Amino acid sequence: MASSWIWQQPDWPRFRWKGSALEPLLKQARAARQDLLSRLATLEAPLDREAISALLSRESLGTAAIEGVLLDSGQVRSSIARRLRLPLADGQPAASAQVEGLLDVLLEATSTLDAPLTLATLNHWHQRLFAVGPDGLRAIRIGDLRDDAPMQVLSGAIGRERLHFEAPPRDQLEAHLETFLDWIVSPPAQLDGLVRAGLAHLWFLTLHPYEDGNGRLARAITDQLLALDCTAQS
């Protein structure tokens, strides 16, 4: 029987892509990044911090929204303003532990570039994301890998569900994560940094190592690799 899922392919995780189709998009992304960095470099204080605040606010709200978590934009701006030592607007609400946790993760991911990404780091980030408990009513394991239940993506009515994807079983998860984290630390030579970040995002979501929060953690990993690539290019 043919393999059903990408992680069951005999050459997984050996990724392949068509460079001729990807290169124009990579060129466009690099140009957009350079334009943004150039614009930031022309700003004087405190306009530079205000611009960073706006970018970080958009990134935080978007990161949470990919998993259906809607954060209070005022709380996000309040937390970022405090961290960047910007003046707080009158009546600006204090940030919740949920907002603070997400910002802790995103800022740590992009500031601790010399430390290797480890399972302990991922578990710590997971704990910060769920500092106030699960997002919904269902109990989840916080700061630890998912349990033995199959990790499946389903849709449809109960009893007539459609299976869209199933992640690797729990007893294979540690081995898959070890391979992934080794690749993060020692990527293939000459691998484009933007491609590396995209592959890491896909790979982590394929493993789906936690019961919830995988999308937000994948975004943090991607941000870290993009920051590393930006540093390497500067």
Wavefront OBJ file of the C-alpha trace (Angstrom):
o trace
v 0.000 0.000 0.000
v 1.292 3.471 -0.891
v 2.299 5.804 1.919
v -0.545 8.115 2.996
v 1.268 11.001 4.650
v 4.360 12.999 3.789
v 6.256 11.747 6.854
v 5.653 8.146 5.699
v 7.486 8.677 2.413
v 10.656 6.542 2.237
v 12.894 9.593 1.691
v 11.318 11.781 4.393
v 12.527 14.394 5.320
v 14.511 14.886 2.126
v 12.877 17.973 0.658
v 12.904 18.851 -3.027
v 11.738 21.978 -4.817
v 11.923 23.616 -8.226
v 14.512 26.327 -7.907
v 13.565 28.113 -11.123
v 10.021 28.661 -9.841
v 11.082 29.618 -6.319
v 13.952 31.978 -7.043
v 11.842 34.937 -8.311
v 9.760 34.771 -5.116
v 12.882 34.613 -2.954
v 14.324 37.604 -4.803
v 11.115 39.538 -4.189
v 11.124 38.629 -0.483
v 14.760 39.658 -0.055
v 14.104 42.981 -1.770
v 11.098 43.666 0.453
v 13.124 42.855 3.563
v 15.976 45.116 2.506
v 13.547 47.934 1.775
v 12.031 47.591 5.248
v 15.446 47.541 6.943
v 16.533 50.578 4.953
v 13.431 52.493 5.977
v 13.932 51.585 9.647
v 17.563 52.699 9.475
v 16.531 56.218 8.436
v 14.276 56.722 11.451
v 15.483 58.569 14.518
v 14.420 57.823 18.084
v 11.688 57.389 19.153
v 10.219 56.920 15.663
v 12.371 53.820 15.131
v 10.951 52.179 18.256
v 7.422 53.181 17.289
v 7.882 51.541 13.901
v 9.229 48.376 15.540
v 6.290 48.469 17.938
v 3.829 48.558 15.038
v 5.568 45.666 13.278
v 5.770 43.568 16.429
v 2.118 44.256 17.236
v 1.030 43.081 13.787
v 3.232 39.995 14.049
v 1.864 39.103 17.493
v -1.777 39.488 16.499
v -1.232 37.524 13.295
v 0.657 34.738 15.065
v -2.172 34.234 17.551
v -4.875 34.487 14.891
v -3.513 31.569 12.844
v -4.829 29.291 15.599
v -8.031 31.230 16.135
v -6.772 33.085 19.211
v -7.918 36.713 19.118
v -5.801 38.897 21.353
v -6.791 42.342 22.553
v -4.854 44.745 20.307
v -4.751 47.380 23.062
v -3.139 44.925 25.460
v -0.600 43.928 22.817
v 0.334 47.559 22.182
v 0.553 48.181 25.933
v 2.967 45.295 26.498
v 5.148 46.259 23.542
v 5.225 49.916 24.593
v 6.409 48.930 28.076
v 9.113 46.651 26.665
v 10.369 49.323 24.234
v 10.068 52.108 26.832
v 7.517 54.004 24.789
v 4.918 56.240 26.452
v 1.610 54.558 27.238
v -1.575 56.139 25.960
v -4.150 57.252 28.529
v -6.462 54.386 29.392
v -4.312 51.807 27.624
v -5.151 48.420 29.225
v -2.620 46.315 31.046
v -1.562 43.220 29.136
v -2.919 39.816 30.123
v -0.659 36.869 30.950
v -1.671 35.356 27.608
v -0.432 38.406 25.703
v 2.743 38.624 27.780
v 3.456 34.939 27.206
v 3.205 35.169 23.423
v 5.405 38.264 23.311
v 7.942 36.571 25.582
v 8.162 33.702 23.095
v 8.420 35.858 19.969
v 11.015 38.191 21.463
v 13.071 35.350 22.935
v 13.013 33.538 19.596
v 14.461 36.533 17.777
v 16.937 37.663 20.420
v 18.627 34.433 21.559
v 20.183 33.593 18.206
v 23.395 32.122 19.609
v 21.656 29.410 21.642
v 20.679 26.199 19.806
v 17.000 25.362 19.580
v 16.292 22.418 21.881
v 13.299 20.433 23.067
v 13.671 22.126 26.453
v 13.362 25.505 24.713
v 10.240 24.410 22.851
v 8.685 23.096 26.073
v 9.508 26.394 27.802
v 7.913 28.369 24.975
v 4.848 26.146 25.171
v 4.534 26.858 28.882
v 4.708 30.589 28.216
v 2.004 30.395 25.528
v -0.356 28.708 27.968
v 0.635 30.555 31.122
v -3.054 30.945 32.011
v -4.082 27.455 30.917
v -5.621 26.066 27.714
v -7.213 28.405 25.189
v -10.441 26.395 25.259
v -12.284 24.056 27.598
v -10.306 20.955 26.651
v -7.444 20.086 28.982
v -4.057 19.794 27.294
v -0.544 18.902 28.332
v 1.313 22.170 28.848
v 5.077 22.299 28.449
v 5.195 18.676 27.355
v 4.713 16.704 24.156
v 1.272 15.403 23.208
v -0.163 12.196 24.636
v -0.631 8.812 22.941
v -3.909 9.701 21.223
v -3.641 10.016 17.412
v -3.052 13.616 16.344
v -5.538 14.051 13.520
v -6.970 16.953 11.540
v -10.669 16.236 10.979
v -13.714 17.999 9.595
v -17.394 17.129 9.295
v -20.145 15.949 11.602
v -19.478 13.444 14.376
v -19.601 9.970 12.933
v -18.951 11.252 9.423
v -15.646 12.981 9.918
v -13.222 13.468 7.060
v -9.567 12.830 7.895
v -7.306 15.453 6.314
v -4.038 14.635 8.043
v -2.510 12.480 10.745
v 0.795 13.348 12.410
v 3.458 10.761 13.323
v 2.428 8.512 16.243
v 3.578 9.400 19.725
v 6.120 6.578 19.975
v 7.995 8.012 16.962
v 7.787 11.656 17.964
v 11.042 11.990 19.916
v 13.054 10.494 17.044
v 11.371 12.813 14.524
v 12.004 15.859 16.729
v 15.648 14.911 17.247
v 16.153 14.791 13.481
v 14.363 18.121 13.098
v 16.344 19.898 15.819
v 19.652 18.514 14.507
v 18.745 19.920 11.084
v 17.941 23.309 12.626
v 21.358 23.440 14.286
v 23.267 22.061 11.275
v 21.337 22.767 8.055
v 22.610 21.557 4.678
v 25.411 23.634 3.245
v 24.370 26.364 0.803
v 20.712 26.141 1.823
v 19.043 29.518 1.295
v 18.013 31.058 4.621
v 14.490 31.897 3.485
v 13.981 28.366 2.164
v 15.335 27.000 5.451
v 12.763 28.995 7.427
v 9.913 27.818 5.195
v 10.969 24.183 5.386
v 11.256 24.380 9.169
v 7.718 25.744 9.395
v 6.323 22.921 7.252
v 8.365 20.264 9.048
v 7.351 21.342 12.560
v 3.660 21.512 11.673
v 3.905 18.075 10.073
v 5.229 16.632 13.340
v 2.563 18.516 15.350
v 4.366 17.692 18.605
v 1.977 19.458 21.007
v -1.737 19.139 21.624
v -2.229 22.849 20.937
v -0.070 25.835 20.061
v 1.829 24.216 17.193
v 1.027 27.043 14.790
v 2.314 29.698 17.184
v 5.476 27.734 17.939
v 6.082 27.149 14.232
v 5.802 30.897 13.699
v 8.344 31.543 16.482
v 10.776 29.036 14.956
v 10.324 30.656 11.554
v 10.922 34.113 13.028
v 14.115 32.879 14.664
v 15.473 31.439 11.421
v 14.530 34.579 9.492
v 16.365 36.659 12.103
v 19.414 34.416 11.760
v 19.325 34.777 7.995
v 18.984 38.535 8.285
v 21.998 38.638 10.607
v 24.029 36.496 8.213
v 23.199 38.796 5.310
v 24.097 42.010 7.123
l 1 2 3 4 5 6 7 8 9 10 11 12 13 14 15 16 17 18 19 20 21 22 23 24 25 26 27 28 29 30 31 32 33 34 35 36 37 38 39 40 41 42 43 44 45 46 47 48 49 50 51 52 53 54 55 56 57 58 59 60 61 62 63 64 65 66 67 68 69 70 71 72 73 74 75 76 77 78 79 80 81 82 83 84 85 86 87 88 89 90 91 92 93 94 95 96 97 98 99 100 101 102 103 104 105 106 107 108 109 110 111 112 113 114 115 116 117 118 119 120 121 122 123 124 125 126 127 128 129 130 131 132 133 134 135 136 137 138 139 140 141 142 143 144 145 146 147 148 149 150 151 152 153 154 155 156 157 158 159 160 161 162 163 164 165 166 167 168 169 170 171 172 173 174 175 176 177 178 179 180 181 182 183 184 185 186 187 188 189 190 191 192 193 194 195 196 197 198 199 200 201 202 203 204 205 206 207 208 209 210 211 212 213 214 215 216 217 218 219 220 221 222 223 224 225 226 227 228 229 230 231 232 233 234
